[in-house]
Amino acid sequence: MVEIQSNMPRNPRQMQAEQDAAVAKSLGNIKNKLLVMSGKGGVGKTSTSVNLSIALANKGYQVGIIDVDLHGPDVPRMLGLQGVPEVNQNKKLNPLRYSDNLKAISIESFTPNKDDAIIWRGPLKFSAIKQFIGEVDWQDLDFLIIDSPPGTGDEPLTVAQTISDAKAVIVTTPQEVALADVRKSINFCKTVKMEIFGLLENMSGFACPHCNEMINLFGSGGGEKTARQMGIPFLGKIPFDPQMVTCGDSGACYQEIHAKSEVTKAYAAVADAIAKLA
């Protein structure tokens, strides 16, 4: 089991009180908090979290990413981040820096062997997520992007209970099997009274490299239709591009390498909508 270094006293009540105070202080320095979630895996939720964060950072905003997908953390790999966060003079962890405007924290950074399984029950997850908020030196942020695992389990529930003003960005692909699970995520947000910022349709169409004809690999329009039916904002469509897979695997910045692509333009448009919160 991985342990994040803690400088709190051993008395459980005092430990809890100090952790809650640290969480409240950190959140007070963060203007906007967005929970990126999905109903099922494989819809590109983490690539969405990473690329929206980069798009916002490129617009000059201070952005942080918390990777609360504790069993399948991928944010450091997609950002090309290496190393272990260090404890600073304030006895807090410095998040790993991607750029002057973007920093991140993930459980993967604390695992010596990246292939080790994190086998934790709910209470340990709850504690780790609160540590990621309160014991990391985020300083002042315009946006905190929280990448959660698929579904409606411990991690998104902990975020909802800990960050009362968090807003959800829900990611789906167009096919019905994904949309059926997305409707559960929407109802989760309504149950815990988390505002839904909007629904994003990922892998929405693929331009044939030979004839440039658009191919709907996973169907078309399902995300927009679901958003309309469920009464939530529709944020737009992100096309499918195999180069996104290549860049994610290598830790390269897709938006830098493919600055004029339709995918980059689509993420910039969604970032523009999010930026209106600032």
N, C-alpha and C positions, 0 to 999 in steps of 0.2 A: 504493500500500500504506500502510496506517495503522500508525504506530509508537507504542507506549505508551512514555512517557518512562522511561528507566532510569538509575539513578544508580550502577550497578555498574561495576567496573573492566573494562578491555578484555581482560585475560588470560582466555582461555576457561575454564581449569580453576578459577581463582579466582572467575570470574563464576558458574560452575555451583555451586560450593561455597557461595557467598554466597546465591544464589537458593534452594538447597535449605534452607539455614539459615533464611532468611526465611519460606519456606513452612512449615517445621516449627514455627517460633515462632507464626505466625498460627493454624495448626491447633490448637496447644496451648491457644489461648484460646477455642476454639469447642467447645461441648459435643457437639452433634449435627449430623451432616452428612447431607443427604438429596439424592440424585440423582433428579430427576424425568425419566423417559424414556418413550419410546413406540416401538413397532415401525414406525409409519408416520406421515406428516404428516396434519394435518387432524383430529386427534382431540381437540384442546383441551388439549394438554400445557402450553403457556405460560400459558393462562388458569388452568389448575390450579395451576401454580407460583405465579402471582401471587396467586390467591385463597386458597390455603393459607397463604401468607406473611402476607397481611393478616389472616386469621382467627387465626393464632398471635400476631401483633403485637397484635391487639385483646384477646387474653387476658393481655397484659402481658409477653410474652416479647420479648427482644431478637433480632431476626431480620435476616439478610442474604440477598440474592439475588445469585448470580453467573449472568449470562446467557452460557453457553458455546455458544449457537447462533450461531456466528460468521458464518455465511452468511445467516442470517435472524433477526437479533436484534429482538425485539419487546417485551421487558420494559419499557424506558423509556416507550414509547408507551402501553402498557397501564396503567402507573402514572402517566402524565401528567408524567414527569420530563423536564426540559430542562436544558441547560447542559453544561459540560465539567468533570469532576472536577478539583479543584485540588490542588496539592502542598502539604502542610502543613509545619510546623516540624520534623517527624520525617523529612522527605523521603520521605513516602509519600503516595499518592493518597487523598483523602477520597472515599468512595463518595457517590453522590447520595442525599439524604435524602427519603424519602416521608413519614415521620412520626418522632416521637421514638423509636419502637420498630422502625422498618423502614428499611433502606437497601439500595442496589443498585449494581451495576457492570455495564456492558455495552459491547461494542465500538462500538455505535451512538453512544455519547456522544462518541467520538473521531473520528467521520466528519463532515467539514464538510458534505458533501452526503449526506443520508440515503438517497438512491437509488443511491449508489455500491456496486458489487459488491466484496465482500471475496474476493480470489482468492488463497488461501493453500494451500500444501501442509502435510502433517502436522507437520514440525518447527516451523513458525511458529505453528500452532495450539497445539502442546504448550507453546511458550514463552509465548504469550499467556495461556493458562489458568493456568500457574504464576505469572505476574505478577499476574493477578487475585486470586490467593490471597495471595502473599507481599509484593507491593508496594502493596497496598491496606490502609489502616488500619481494619481491621474491629473492633479492640478486642475486648471480651468479648461473645460471642454465645451465646444458648441454642440457636439453630438457624441453620444455613446451608443454604439451598435452592439447588440447582444446576439450572438449566434447560438441558437438553441438546437438541441437534437430534434428529430422528427417526433410528432405526436404531442400529447397533452399530459406528460408525466411530471416527475418531480422537478425537473429543471425549469420549464416554463412556469410551473406553478410557484416555485420559489421566487422567480423574478417578479411575477405578478404580485406576490405578497410582500416583497421587499421594496419594490419600486412602484409606488402607487400611481405615478404619472407617466409610466411607460406606455408607449403606443406600439401596436403590432403592425408589422409588415408581413403579410402572409404570401408565401411563394407556392405556386402550383405549376404543373404542366397541363396542356389542354385536354388530355384524355380523361374519360369519366372515372376510371379507377383512382386517379389522383384527386379529382374534384370531390369524390365521395368522402375522402379522408379530409380534404380541406374544409368541407362544411362542418366537420367535427371541430376543427381548429377555430373556425369562426364562432361556433356555439360555445367553445371553451372561453373565448375572449368575452363573450356576452355574459357568461356565468360568473366570471371573476371580475366583471366590470372593467375590463381593459379596453380602452379606446382602440379601434382598428383604423390605422392610418390608411391602409389600402391593400388591395390584392394585386400581385404581380404575376403575369403569365410568362414563364420561362420556357426555353426551347420551343419557341413559337415560330415554326417555319424555318426552312433551310434552303438557301439559294444554291441551286445546282452549279458546281464550279465549271461545268462545260457549256450549259446553255443559259444559265442564270435564271431559270424558271424556279419559282418558289414551290418547294415540296413540303407538305404538312406532315411531318414524321409522326406526330402525336395527335393529329386532328387540328382543329382550328376553332378559335372563338369561345372555347369552353370557360376560360377564366373570366372573360368579360361578361358572359351570360350569367355565370354564378354570382359575380359581384353585383350585378343588377338584381338578380333574384333575392339575394341576401341583404340588399340595401346597404352595401358598403362601397367606398370609392374604388375605381379600377385605375391602377397606376400605369398600365401599359404592357407592351409585349417585348420580350427580349428574344431575338432570333437565336437559333442554334448555330454554333460555329465550332467545328472540330479543333480550331486553334485555341479555343478557350480551355479545352481539355489539356492540350500540350503545355500551355502556359501555366495552368494550375498545378500540373505534375512537377514542373521544373522550378516553380516559384518565380517565374518571370511575370512582369506586369503586362497583361494583355492590352490594356488601354494605351500604354506607351508604345508598344510594338505595332498595334493595329489602331492607330489614333483616328483613322478616317472610316473605320468599319461601322456597319449598321448597329452592331452590338454596343460599341463604345458610344455612339450617338444615343442609343436607347437608354443606357445607364445614365448618361449625362442629363437626359430629359427627366428621368425619375429623380435624380439628385436635385434638379432644379425645383421639383415639386416639394421635396423634403426641405430644401434650403429656405422655403418660405416660412418654416417654423422658427428659424433663427431670428 
